[in-house]
Amino acid sequence: MIDLPDIRACGRHGPARVGHLLRCVRGLAHPVAVMGELPNHGWPRAGLVAVVTRFTVQDLVQTLPLALLGRRPFMPSKLPIRPEHHYRAQLVFLPVFGMVQWLLMGATAHGVLRLTGERSDLGRVLDVIGVGMLVPMPPLWLCDAALIATDRFRLPELAVVNPTVQLCETALFGIGMRTMLGVSWPRAISAGISASVVYVLGASRFLR
């Protein structure tokens, strides 16, 4: 089980500390414990570190190899970028995309909780969203690396891998809302689903 200093250490020392990253992702086995140990006040440092870590590593594991190999997207994106240049461009905009999505997802989940009459704290919601976005990623990174190496980074393979990870993230969002804010399970799950919908809508348009 991960203890509180490990989570806070991730915030203090940043994503370069691989040992702290490995401790953070152990939350896949103990999600309630990890979510319960997030800070209960202050600005969402844990969420920020988690989301920066997620999209930085994703760039290195997925986008960079695709760009170096000269691969084209398996389907067109909504961006005005030539297919042969897409992954080079994504290498630059992915971390920015991730930060914007994190903020939009947190704001949406926060709004859903408030509209349904539950109390909410945007900072805590952002912590939950950020950590929930990071925890399931190592298995996906391994799958992506294998698919890229075998030239199978395309549909239908991605239609199996990506939805599974997104469902895991949605469950973690719900667990986090319930654990951190004490909201009812139906409303926590609704907030988690709303956050995932925001991500899927953005990623389906711009990421490949």
C-alpha positions as CSV (number, residue, x, y, z in Angstrom):
1,M,0.0,0.0,0.0
2,I,1.3,3.5,-0.9
3,D,1.6,5.9,2.0
4,L,1.0,9.7,2.0
5,P,4.7,10.8,1.9
6,D,5.1,8.9,-1.4
7,I,2.2,10.8,-3.1
8,R,3.5,14.1,-1.8
9,A,7.1,13.2,-2.8
10,C,5.8,13.0,-6.4
11,G,4.6,16.5,-6.1
12,R,7.8,17.8,-4.6
13,H,10.3,16.2,-6.9
14,G,8.4,15.9,-10.2
15,P,8.0,13.2,-12.8
16,A,11.8,12.6,-13.3
17,R,11.8,10.6,-10.1
18,V,11.0,7.1,-11.5
19,G,10.8,5.5,-8.1
20,H,8.0,7.9,-7.0
21,L,6.2,7.3,-10.3
22,L,6.3,3.5,-9.7
23,R,4.8,4.1,-6.2
24,C,2.1,6.3,-7.6
25,V,1.0,3.8,-10.2
26,R,0.6,1.1,-7.5
27,G,-2.7,2.8,-7.0
28,L,-4.1,0.4,-9.6
29,A,-4.1,-2.2,-6.8
30,H,-5.2,0.1,-4.0
31,P,-7.3,2.9,-5.5
32,V,-9.3,3.7,-2.4
33,A,-6.2,4.0,-0.3
34,V,-4.3,6.2,-2.8
35,M,-7.3,8.5,-3.4
36,G,-7.9,8.8,0.4
37,E,-4.3,9.9,0.9
38,L,-4.4,12.8,-1.5
39,P,-4.1,16.2,0.1
40,N,-7.4,17.6,1.4
41,H,-6.5,21.3,1.0
42,G,-4.4,23.6,-1.1
43,W,-3.8,23.8,-4.8
44,P,-3.9,20.5,-6.8
45,R,-0.2,19.7,-6.9
46,A,-0.7,16.0,-7.0
47,G,-3.1,16.2,-9.9
48,L,-0.8,18.6,-11.8
49,V,2.3,16.3,-11.4
50,A,0.3,13.3,-12.4
51,V,-1.1,14.8,-15.6
52,V,2.3,16.3,-16.6
53,T,3.8,12.9,-16.0
54,R,1.2,11.1,-18.0
55,F,1.4,13.1,-21.1
56,T,5.2,13.5,-21.0
57,V,5.7,9.8,-20.8
58,Q,3.0,9.2,-23.5
59,D,4.9,11.5,-25.8
60,L,8.2,9.6,-25.2
61,V,6.7,6.1,-25.4
62,Q,4.1,6.6,-28.2
63,T,4.3,9.8,-30.2
64,L,8.1,10.1,-30.5
65,P,8.6,6.5,-31.9
66,L,5.7,7.1,-34.4
67,A,7.3,10.4,-35.5
68,L,10.7,8.8,-35.9
69,L,9.3,5.9,-37.9
70,G,7.5,8.2,-40.2
71,R,4.1,6.6,-39.5
72,R,0.9,8.3,-40.5
73,P,-2.2,8.4,-38.3
74,F,-4.5,5.4,-38.6
75,M,-7.4,7.8,-39.3
76,P,-7.4,11.6,-40.0
77,S,-7.6,14.0,-37.1
78,K,-9.5,17.3,-37.1
79,L,-6.3,19.3,-37.1
80,P,-5.1,21.1,-40.3
81,I,-1.9,19.1,-40.4
82,R,-0.7,16.9,-43.2
83,P,-0.8,13.2,-42.2
84,E,2.9,12.7,-42.6
85,H,3.6,15.6,-40.2
86,H,0.9,14.7,-37.6
87,Y,3.1,12.9,-35.1
88,R,5.8,15.5,-35.2
89,A,3.1,18.1,-34.4
90,Q,1.6,15.9,-31.7
91,L,4.9,15.6,-30.0
92,V,4.7,19.4,-29.4
93,F,1.0,19.9,-28.6
94,L,0.3,16.7,-26.6
95,P,1.4,18.1,-23.2
96,V,-0.6,21.3,-23.7
97,F,-3.6,19.2,-24.8
98,G,-3.3,17.1,-21.7
99,M,-3.2,20.2,-19.4
100,V,-6.3,21.7,-21.1
101,Q,-8.2,18.5,-20.9
102,W,-7.3,18.0,-17.3
103,L,-8.7,21.4,-16.5
104,L,-11.9,20.9,-18.6
105,M,-12.5,17.4,-17.1
106,G,-12.1,18.8,-13.6
107,A,-14.4,21.7,-14.2
108,T,-17.0,19.4,-15.8
109,A,-16.9,16.9,-12.9
110,H,-17.0,19.8,-10.4
111,G,-20.0,21.3,-12.2
112,V,-21.9,18.0,-12.3
113,L,-21.4,17.6,-8.5
114,R,-22.6,21.1,-7.8
115,L,-25.6,20.8,-10.1
116,T,-26.7,17.6,-8.4
117,G,-26.6,19.3,-5.0
118,E,-23.3,17.8,-3.7
119,R,-20.5,19.8,-2.1
120,S,-17.4,20.0,-4.2
121,D,-13.9,21.4,-4.1
122,L,-12.3,22.0,-7.5
123,G,-8.8,21.5,-6.2
124,R,-9.6,18.1,-4.9
125,V,-11.5,17.2,-8.0
126,L,-8.5,18.1,-10.1
127,D,-6.2,16.0,-7.9
128,V,-8.5,13.0,-8.4
129,I,-8.8,13.5,-12.1
130,G,-5.0,13.9,-12.5
131,V,-4.1,10.9,-10.5
132,G,-6.9,8.9,-12.1
133,M,-5.5,9.7,-15.5
134,L,-2.0,8.5,-14.6
135,V,-2.6,5.3,-12.6
136,P,-3.8,3.0,-15.5
137,M,-1.3,4.2,-18.0
138,P,1.8,1.8,-17.6
139,P,-0.1,-1.2,-19.0
140,L,-1.3,1.0,-21.9
141,W,2.2,2.3,-22.6
142,L,3.5,-1.3,-22.8
143,C,0.7,-2.2,-25.2
144,D,1.4,0.9,-27.3
145,A,5.1,0.0,-27.5
146,A,4.3,-3.5,-28.6
147,L,1.8,-2.4,-31.2
148,I,4.2,0.2,-32.6
149,A,7.0,-2.3,-32.7
150,T,4.8,-4.8,-34.6
151,D,3.4,-2.1,-36.9
152,R,-0.1,-2.7,-35.5
153,F,-0.8,0.7,-33.9
154,R,-4.2,1.0,-35.6
155,L,-7.8,-0.2,-35.5
156,P,-9.1,-2.7,-34.5
157,E,-6.3,-3.3,-32.0
158,L,-6.7,0.2,-30.4
159,A,-10.4,-0.2,-30.2
160,V,-9.8,-3.0,-27.6
161,V,-6.9,-1.4,-25.6
162,N,-8.0,2.2,-25.3
163,P,-11.6,1.7,-24.1
164,T,-10.4,-0.7,-21.4
165,V,-8.1,1.9,-20.0
166,Q,-10.8,4.6,-20.2
167,L,-13.2,2.5,-18.3
168,C,-10.5,2.0,-15.6
169,E,-9.9,5.8,-15.5
170,T,-13.7,6.4,-15.1
171,A,-13.9,4.0,-12.2
172,L,-10.9,5.7,-10.5
173,F,-12.6,9.1,-11.0
174,G,-15.7,7.8,-9.3
175,I,-13.8,6.2,-6.4
176,G,-11.8,9.4,-6.0
177,M,-14.9,11.6,-5.8
178,R,-16.5,9.3,-3.3
179,T,-13.4,9.0,-1.2
180,M,-12.2,12.6,-1.2
181,L,-15.5,14.4,-1.2
182,G,-17.8,11.9,0.5
183,V,-20.4,12.3,-2.2
184,S,-22.9,9.6,-3.0
185,W,-21.8,6.7,-5.3
186,P,-24.3,7.6,-8.1
187,R,-23.2,11.2,-8.2
188,A,-19.5,10.3,-7.9
189,I,-19.9,7.9,-10.8
190,S,-21.8,10.5,-12.8
191,A,-19.1,13.0,-12.3
192,G,-16.5,10.5,-13.3
193,I,-18.4,9.6,-16.5
194,S,-18.8,13.3,-17.4
195,A,-15.0,13.8,-17.0
196,S,-14.3,10.8,-19.3
197,V,-16.8,12.0,-21.9
198,V,-14.9,15.3,-22.1
199,Y,-11.6,13.5,-22.6
200,V,-12.9,11.1,-25.2
201,L,-14.5,13.9,-27.2
202,G,-11.2,15.8,-27.2
203,A,-8.9,12.9,-27.8
204,S,-11.1,11.5,-30.6
205,R,-10.8,14.8,-32.5
206,F,-7.1,15.6,-32.1
207,L,-5.0,12.6,-30.9
208,R,-3.9,9.6,-33.0
